């Protein structure tokens, strides 16, 4: 069925088609940028993007030169409705990218829990390899984490944030939030089979940059859930809040036995989004962690800070913990019993 597109999307797609025609005339070839995915022992969510490239074999494993400024990822031309071959353990599946070249499809598999490598190619391009995490059927704990102002320090006004980090800042200029890599390592040690999901309102275009940032700062590997960049059928810019809400609902449906630790910040809408999800799915949340921005960060983000230790507005048995850095969260999560403590010596009978 043909989609009815309003003016913003029609203009965007017309420009993209013109650019694609020019790029192919100049000899650019289709290629795939793979993103980390996730799934169960019976299915896997395949994520990636199909783009035109002058050198399909010249990308890094994550799809662009290391150290590149983010603006480069926005100048590539997507392959609209690309038919992508996905190789999972020798079994080939064909999936279709969307109008922006984004690959987001579920294929049936038979895989053991843990990390696996799958292959993706388009129109005979070299195979790009993506990592996918298969969740153990017995797993009952997972982590969903925001990125900006949660695991990565931004300290910029929100209206400028996306443009600055996307088009200007070299990825090596970004810094991890103090203590957060240690917190995430503690969580991985305490729950070694738990899935890690990084949920952000950022565009898929910067996924390779974010993946390298997380790896370089020793954050646990996990799937990125980002959003498309550009117009929809009824608006010029997509709703980041709706993206987060929809992603959380999907995770609750896909993994009905998992209770999630939700980690975000009070810079914008994370407390409200997590609160709504908790109210709708009280059995799917084990705790909520909200990073409190400093007064300066809060002013830049345009937020009203909650006092340290403030309670959730909803009556709930799920703990809400507040801290300004990873060390504070370690202390708070230890206090509520969600981090592995040092083993105690058994008492010696008298």
N, C-alpha and C positions, 0 to 999 in steps of 0.2 A: 504494500500500500504506500502510495506516494505521500510523504510528509508535507503538511501545509506549513510553510515557513513564512514568518512575517519579515518585515524589512531588515532588521539587524542581521538575522541569520542569512537572508538572501544575499545581502551585500557581502557578508563575510565569505560565503561559499563561492560567490562569483569571483571574488578576488583570488581565493585559493585555487580555483580551477584555472584561472589565467596564469597564475604563477607556476602551477604544475605543468601546464602546456609549455611554457617557456623553459622550465628546468629540464624537461625531457628533451626538448629541441637542442639544449646545450649539452646533452649527453649524460645528464644525471640519471642514476639507476636506483630502483627501490632497494631499501634495506630495512632491517628491523632493529629497533632499540629495545632490549629486553628489560623488564622490571621484575623484581621478586614477587612471587605469588604465594598462595597458600591453598590448603584444601584438606580433605579427609582421605581416608584410605580408598574411597570410592569415586571421588571427584576432585578436580583441581581448578582453581580460578587462575586463568592465564592472563597476564598483564604485559603490555608492551605498546610500542608505537611504530607504525610503518611510515618511513620518510624517504624522500628522494635525496640522494647523496652523490657527490662527485667521486667519492672513494668508499664504496660500501664495505671494503675490507680494512679501512684505515682507522676505524673507531676503536676506542678502548672497549673493555668488556662491558662497561656500563653505557657506551654509546657516544661519547664525545671525548675530546682530548682532555687529559687531566689538567687541572688548573685553569680551565677555560672560564671566561666570564659568562654569566648567565644569559646575556643577550644573544649569544650565538645559538642557543637552543631554540630561540623564538624566530630565527631567520630561516630555519629549515622548512621545506615544503612537504606537507603530509601527503600520503597516498590515500585518496578517498576510496572508501569501501574496498580496501585491499583484501584479497583472499589469501590468508596466511596459513601455511602448513605448520602444524605443531607436532613434533616428534616426542612422544612419551614412551620411553623404553622400547623403541622400535615400532610402536604403533603410531600411524600417522592420522591426525585429525585435521580437518580444514575448518577454520573459523573466519569470520568476516569482521574487519575493522569498521569503525564508524566513519562519519564524514570527515572527522579531524584526524583520521589515521590511528585512532586509539584502539588498541586491542584489549578487550575485557570480555572474556568468554569462559564458560565452564565446560570442561570436557570430562568424560568418564574415564577413570583410571582404576588400576589395582596396584597400589603402592603401599609399602610399609611406612610407619611413622618416621619422621625425621626429614632432613634436607635431601632433595633430589635435584638433578639437572635435567632440563628439557631443552629441546631445540626449536627455534622458530626461523622460518624463511618465507620470502615472498617473491614471486615471479622469478624463481631460480637464483635468488640472492645467496651469498654465503650464510651458513647457519649461524644464528646468534644464540647464545646459551643463557637461559634464565634459571635462577634458583627458585625452587618452590618448597615451602615447608608443609609437610603432611602432619596434621594434628593427630595425636594418639586418641583413639576412641574413648579411652578411660580418663582423658584429661578433663579436669574440672576447674582450671584456673588459667586466665589469660590476661594480658596487659594491652590496653589501648592508650596510646600516648599522643598528645599534641606535639608540635615541633617548635614553631616560633614562640619565643618567650617561655618555653617549657624546657626543652632540651638544648635550645640554641638561643644565645643572647642576641637580641636585636636592638633594643633601646632606640627606636626611631618612631616618629609619629605614624600611626597605622595608615593614614592615606598615602604616605611616602614609602612604607615598608616594602610592598610588593615590587614597586618600580625600582627601588634602590637595590634590593637583593637580586632582582631578576636581571637588570640591565647594567648595573654598575660594579657591584662588589665582586672581587675575585673570591672564589670559595675559600681560599686559605686565610682570608681576613675575618672569617666568622669564628666565633668562640663558643665553646660548650658552657652551659649554665653550671656554675660551681657545684661540685658534688653529685651532679645527676648521673654521670657515667658510673660512679661507684654504686649509687642506688640501684641502677638497672642491672649491674653485675650481681648485686646482692639478690635481687629478685630472680635472676636467671639461676643462681646457685640454689635458691630456696625452692624454685619450681622449674627444674631443668627441662621438662617436656612441654612447658607452656608456650603458646604462640605469642609473638610480639607484633603488634600492629601499630604503625605510625600513621595517625590520621590527621591530615592537615588540609587547610583550605588552599594550599599552594597549587600551582599548575603542574600538570604532568611534564611539561617542558623542562622543569628543574629537577626531575626525579634523579637523573644521574649525579647531579651536583650534591643533592641531599644524601644519596647513598654513600658517596665518598666521604662526606662530612661525618656521617654517623660512624662509618668504619674507622676513619682516622682518629676519632675521639673515643674509640673503644666502646661504643654502644652496641648492644646485642643486635645480631642480624634479625631482620623482620621485614614483613611486607609493607610497602608504602601504599596508602590510599589517598590519592590526590584528586584533583578535579580538572576538567577541561578548561581551557583559557579562551574566552571569547563569547560571542552572543549566543543566546538560545532563541527559541521560536518567538519568545515574547519579551525579551529584555536584552540590553547590551552586555550586561555582565551577569555571570552565574552567581547563585546564592551559596556562599561558603557555609552558612549555618545549615541550610537544607542538605548540603552534601554530607555534613557530619551526622545529622539526624538520620538520614537515609542509610548511611554506612553502618551506624550502630544498630539500627533495626535489622539490617541484613545479617550482621554478625550474630545477633540474638536468634535469628531464624536458622542460620547455618549450623550453629553450635549450641543447641538448646541445653546442653548439660554444663556449659562453661559459665562460671561467674567471673566477671571482668573487673580488674582494677583499672579505674578510669583516671588518667593523669592529665591535667591541663593547667591553665593559669587564669588569674582574675583580670587579665588585660581586656578581654572582650566578652565573649558569650559562652565560654566553656562551663561555668557554673550553672547557667540556665539550661544549656543543652543536656548536661549530665543529669541535672535535677529532673527534667522531663523524662529522660530515658529511665531513670530509677523509678519514677512514679508509675511508668507504664510496665516496667519489667523488674520488679523488686527482687526476683529470684535470679536475675542475671548480673547483679552487681555485688562485688564483695567489699569494695571500699572506693571512695573518691578522694583523690589527692589534688589540691589546688595550690599551685605555686603563687605566693603573694609577691607581686612586683614591688620594687622599692618605690618611694614617693616619686622620684624622678621618672622611673619607668612607667608608673601609673599615669602621670600627667601626660606623657607622650602617647600612651595607649588610649587616653581618654576614658579611663575607668575610675570607679570609686572603690577604693580598697576596703576589704572587710578586715576587721580586727583579727589578730592572730588567735586561732582557737575558736573562731566563730562557728556556730553550729549550722547545719543544713536548715534551710527554711521549711523543709518537709519533715514531718514526724516519721522517723525511720530508724530501724535497728542497724542500718548500714553506716559505718563510721565515715565521717568527712574529716580529713586532716589537712591542715594548712601549714605551710613552711615557705621560707624564702629561698631555700637551696636544698640540694640533695641530702646533706648531713641532717638537716631538720626533718626531712621525710623519713630517713632511716630511723631516727629516734622515735618519731611518731608511729611509724608502722611497727617497730619493735614493741612499742607500748600497747598497741591493740592486737599484738600477736600474729601479724602477717609476714614477719620476716623470721628466718631461722635464727634462733639464738645459739649462743655457745652451749655445747652439751654440758649438762650438770653432772658432777660426780655423784654416784649413788651413795646413799647413806649407809654407814657401817653399823650393823646391829650392835647394840650395847651388850 
